[in-house]
Amino acid sequence: MDKVSQLLDLLKLERLENYLFRGQSKSIGSKRVFGGQVLAQSLSAAMETVPEDRFVHSLHAYFILPGDIHKPIVFEVDPIRDGGSFTTRRVVAIQNGRAIFNMSASFQLKQEGFEHQEQMPVVTPPDDLMNWQEMVAKYGTNMPDNFKKFLTWDRPLEFRPVENPFEVEKTNKRNIWLRPKGKMPSDVRKNNLVLAYASDYNLLTTSLLPHGQLANFPDLTVASLDHAMWFHRPVVMNDWLLYHTDSPSASGARGFTRGSIFDKSGCLIASVAQEGLIRPKRH
């Protein structure tokens, strides 16, 4: 089974009751549950309670407590509204009797209307770039150990940064190409789940770039606080997607970052926004 198929299995939840589900976790190199995983699993739970002809167009979520990687997560869905065009769901993810995450998601019937989008940035194409593992092979002797561990972890996604992450410049923008490791099915919902999962990578850390802090994770506390996502157009993730991120502000020990996800042809697929805790550790 390829890596993306394993991810889709992870995002398929066990149904306990009509609006109650249970899921497991898999590490991406951290002792905590990856935020993108609980986000995508919560969306998966909501999808299971929504008619098949309605597709997610937005979600808004809060990360409340760190998740325990070794314990299952229970997802409780509240069927708030089933309207003529839109369906609304609220999901609470629970561990040890406490909420660790909550999310509201809105689903819509397919409808036609006005169309416009911003243009994709002109960047180096993915075929001319190294992925994370190739970067470790080339630059490994000059990398911090924490970076090596993070980059060499076996993930369901492949990443190819446009900018070299080990030559941190004081900029507030970053571009990275991504694609699943394996063949994605054509099912729109499954692609939206993997897209939601991927959206939490490389996002909050963009807010560290203006401060030259990317390689200093042992000296920092970094944690996602909230996450919003808008799904503009359907996509089958069997080719590269460009994740363009920028951080317009950091203040009050919080960094704010926005993201735009484009397919290789330049079509804007989704938009993301996130705020997270970023501060020096108190030794």
C-alpha positions as CSV (number, residue, x, y, z in Angstrom):
1,M,0.0,0.0,0.0
2,D,1.4,3.4,-1.0
3,K,1.8,6.3,1.5
4,V,-1.2,8.3,0.4
5,S,-3.4,5.2,0.6
6,Q,-2.2,4.7,4.2
7,L,-3.1,8.3,4.9
8,L,-6.6,7.9,3.4
9,D,-7.1,4.8,5.7
10,L,-6.0,7.0,8.7
11,L,-8.6,9.6,7.7
12,K,-11.4,7.0,7.4
13,L,-13.0,6.9,10.9
14,E,-14.8,4.2,12.8
15,R,-18.4,5.0,13.2
16,L,-19.6,4.5,16.8
17,E,-23.1,6.1,16.5
18,N,-24.9,8.3,14.0
19,Y,-22.9,11.4,15.0
20,L,-20.0,9.8,16.9
21,F,-16.7,8.6,15.3
22,R,-13.3,7.3,16.5
23,G,-9.9,7.7,14.8
24,Q,-6.3,6.8,15.4
25,S,-3.1,8.8,15.0
26,K,0.2,8.5,13.3
27,S,3.4,10.5,14.1
28,I,5.1,12.8,11.7
29,G,8.1,13.1,13.9
30,S,6.5,14.9,16.9
31,K,5.2,13.5,20.2
32,R,2.0,15.4,19.6
33,V,-0.8,14.7,17.2
34,F,-0.2,16.6,13.9
35,G,-2.7,19.4,13.6
36,G,-3.4,18.6,9.9
37,Q,-4.4,15.1,10.9
38,V,-7.0,16.1,13.5
39,L,-8.2,18.8,11.1
40,A,-8.7,16.3,8.3
41,Q,-10.2,13.7,10.6
42,S,-12.7,16.2,11.9
43,L,-13.6,17.1,8.4
44,S,-14.0,13.4,7.6
45,A,-16.4,13.0,10.5
46,A,-18.5,15.9,9.3
47,M,-18.5,14.6,5.7
48,E,-20.0,11.3,6.9
49,T,-23.1,13.1,8.1
50,V,-23.6,15.3,5.0
51,P,-25.4,14.3,1.7
52,E,-23.0,13.1,-1.0
53,D,-24.0,15.9,-3.4
54,R,-22.7,18.6,-1.0
55,F,-19.0,19.5,-0.8
56,V,-17.1,21.4,1.8
57,H,-16.4,25.1,0.8
58,S,-15.0,26.4,4.2
59,L,-14.0,25.4,7.6
60,H,-12.9,27.3,10.7
61,A,-11.2,25.5,13.6
62,Y,-9.4,26.0,16.9
63,F,-6.6,23.9,18.4
64,I,-7.4,23.7,22.1
65,L,-5.0,21.1,23.6
66,P,-2.1,19.0,22.3
67,G,-3.3,15.5,21.2
68,D,-1.8,12.3,22.6
69,I,-0.3,10.3,19.7
70,H,-0.9,7.0,21.5
71,K,-4.6,7.3,22.3
72,P,-7.6,7.3,20.0
73,I,-9.6,10.5,19.3
74,V,-13.4,10.6,19.5
75,F,-15.1,13.0,17.1
76,E,-18.6,14.3,18.0
77,V,-20.6,15.9,15.2
78,D,-23.4,18.4,15.8
79,P,-25.7,18.6,12.8
80,I,-26.4,22.3,13.2
81,R,-28.3,22.9,9.9
82,D,-29.4,21.3,6.7
83,G,-30.6,24.1,4.3
84,G,-31.6,24.3,0.7
85,S,-28.1,25.1,-0.6
86,F,-25.9,24.9,2.5
87,T,-25.3,22.3,5.3
88,T,-23.5,23.3,8.5
89,R,-21.7,21.0,10.9
90,R,-19.7,21.5,14.1
91,V,-17.2,18.8,15.2
92,V,-15.5,18.5,18.6
93,A,-12.4,16.2,18.9
94,I,-12.1,14.6,22.4
95,Q,-9.4,12.8,24.3
96,N,-9.4,11.8,28.0
97,G,-12.8,13.4,28.3
98,R,-11.6,16.9,27.2
99,A,-12.0,18.8,23.9
100,I,-8.6,19.1,22.1
101,F,-10.0,20.6,18.9
102,N,-13.2,22.0,17.5
103,M,-14.3,23.0,14.0
104,S,-17.2,24.4,12.1
105,A,-17.6,23.4,8.4
106,S,-20.0,24.5,5.7
107,F,-21.0,22.3,2.7
108,Q,-22.7,23.5,-0.5
109,L,-24.5,22.1,-3.5
110,K,-22.6,22.6,-6.7
111,Q,-23.7,26.0,-8.1
112,E,-22.6,28.4,-10.9
113,G,-21.8,32.0,-10.5
114,F,-19.1,34.7,-11.0
115,E,-15.5,33.6,-11.4
116,H,-12.2,35.3,-10.8
117,Q,-8.9,34.5,-9.0
118,E,-5.5,36.0,-8.2
119,Q,-2.5,34.9,-10.4
120,M,-0.1,32.2,-9.3
121,P,3.4,33.5,-8.5
122,V,6.1,32.8,-11.1
123,V,8.5,30.4,-9.4
124,T,11.0,27.7,-10.2
125,P,9.1,24.5,-11.4
126,P,9.2,21.4,-9.2
127,D,11.2,19.3,-11.7
128,D,14.2,21.8,-11.2
129,L,14.1,21.5,-7.4
130,M,15.2,19.1,-4.7
131,N,12.8,17.4,-2.3
132,W,13.5,17.4,1.5
133,Q,15.4,14.0,1.4
134,E,17.6,15.2,-1.4
135,M,18.4,18.4,0.5
136,V,19.5,16.3,3.5
137,A,21.8,14.3,1.3
138,K,23.3,17.5,-0.1
139,Y,23.4,19.8,2.9
140,G,23.1,17.4,5.8
141,T,26.5,18.1,7.3
142,N,25.5,21.8,7.8
143,M,22.0,21.1,9.1
144,P,20.8,21.2,12.7
145,D,19.9,17.7,14.0
146,N,16.3,18.7,14.6
147,F,16.0,19.7,10.9
148,K,17.5,16.4,9.7
149,K,15.0,14.4,11.8
150,F,12.1,16.5,10.6
151,L,13.0,16.3,6.9
152,T,13.9,12.6,6.7
153,W,10.6,11.4,8.4
154,D,8.7,9.1,6.1
155,R,5.5,11.1,5.2
156,P,2.6,10.6,2.8
157,L,3.5,13.9,1.0
158,E,6.6,15.0,-0.9
159,F,7.7,18.6,-0.6
160,R,10.0,20.6,-2.9
161,P,10.8,24.1,-1.5
162,V,11.4,26.9,-4.0
163,E,13.5,28.8,-1.5
164,N,16.3,27.0,0.3
165,P,15.0,26.6,3.9
166,F,18.6,26.4,5.3
167,E,19.5,29.8,4.0
168,V,16.9,31.7,5.9
169,E,16.4,35.2,4.5
170,K,14.4,37.8,6.4
171,T,11.4,37.6,4.2
172,N,7.7,37.1,5.0
173,K,7.0,34.8,2.0
174,R,7.6,31.2,1.1
175,N,6.7,28.9,-1.8
176,I,6.8,25.1,-1.7
177,W,5.6,22.5,-4.2
178,L,3.8,19.4,-2.8
179,R,2.2,16.2,-4.0
180,P,1.0,12.9,-2.4
181,K,3.3,9.8,-2.5
182,G,1.0,7.6,-4.5
183,K,-2.1,7.6,-6.7
184,M,-5.1,9.7,-5.5
185,P,-8.6,8.5,-6.3
186,S,-10.9,10.8,-8.3
187,D,-13.3,11.2,-5.4
188,V,-13.6,14.9,-4.6
189,R,-14.2,14.4,-0.9
190,K,-11.0,12.3,-0.5
191,N,-9.0,14.9,-2.3
192,N,-10.4,17.6,0.0
193,L,-9.4,15.6,3.0
194,V,-5.8,15.2,1.9
195,L,-5.7,18.9,0.9
196,A,-6.9,19.9,4.4
197,Y,-4.2,17.6,5.9
198,A,-1.5,19.1,3.7
199,S,-2.6,22.7,4.5
200,D,-1.1,22.6,8.0
201,Y,2.4,21.9,6.7
202,N,4.9,24.8,6.1
203,L,2.3,27.4,7.2
204,L,2.9,28.8,10.7
205,T,6.7,28.6,10.4
206,T,6.4,31.2,7.6
207,S,5.8,33.7,10.4
208,L,9.3,32.9,11.8
209,L,11.1,33.8,8.5
210,P,11.2,37.6,9.1
211,H,13.1,36.9,12.4
212,G,15.6,34.4,11.0
213,Q,14.3,31.7,13.4
214,L,13.4,28.8,11.2
215,A,16.3,26.5,12.3
216,N,16.0,27.3,16.0
217,F,13.0,25.1,17.0
218,P,14.7,23.8,20.2
219,D,14.7,27.4,21.5
220,L,11.1,28.2,20.4
221,T,7.6,27.3,21.4
222,V,5.5,27.0,18.2
223,A,1.9,25.8,18.2
224,S,-1.1,26.3,16.0
225,L,-4.0,28.2,17.6
226,D,-6.6,28.3,14.8
227,H,-7.0,27.4,11.2
228,A,-9.4,28.5,8.5
229,M,-9.7,27.1,4.9
230,W,-11.7,27.9,1.9
231,F,-12.1,25.3,-0.9
232,H,-12.5,27.2,-4.2
233,R,-12.3,24.6,-6.9
234,P,-12.1,20.8,-7.1
235,V,-8.8,19.1,-7.7
236,V,-7.4,15.6,-8.1
237,M,-4.0,15.7,-6.3
238,N,-2.0,13.6,-8.8
239,D,0.3,16.4,-9.9
240,W,2.2,19.1,-8.1
241,L,0.5,21.9,-6.2
242,L,2.1,25.1,-5.2
243,Y,1.6,26.4,-1.7
244,H,2.4,30.1,-1.6
245,T,2.4,31.5,2.0
246,D,3.0,34.9,3.5
247,S,3.0,36.3,7.0
248,P,1.7,39.9,7.2
249,S,1.9,40.2,11.0
250,A,3.4,38.9,14.2
251,S,2.5,40.4,17.6
252,G,1.6,39.4,21.2
253,A,3.6,36.1,20.8
254,R,1.4,35.1,17.9
255,G,2.3,34.8,14.2
256,F,-0.4,35.2,11.5
257,T,0.1,33.4,8.1
258,R,-2.0,33.2,4.9
259,G,-1.7,30.6,2.2
260,S,-2.8,30.1,-1.4
261,I,-2.8,26.7,-3.0
262,F,-2.5,26.5,-6.8
263,D,-2.5,23.6,-9.2
264,K,0.3,23.3,-11.7
265,S,-1.7,25.1,-14.4
266,G,-2.2,28.2,-12.1
267,C,-5.7,27.5,-11.0
268,L,-6.4,28.7,-7.4
269,I,-7.7,25.6,-5.5
270,A,-7.9,26.8,-1.9
271,S,-7.0,29.6,0.5
272,V,-5.8,29.2,4.1
273,A,-5.3,31.4,7.2
274,Q,-3.7,30.5,10.5
275,E,-2.6,32.1,13.7
276,G,-0.2,30.4,16.1
277,L,1.9,30.8,19.2
278,I,5.5,31.7,18.4
279,R,7.8,32.8,21.3
280,P,11.2,32.0,22.8
281,K,11.2,29.1,25.3
282,R,11.4,30.1,29.0
283,H,14.5,28.1,30.1
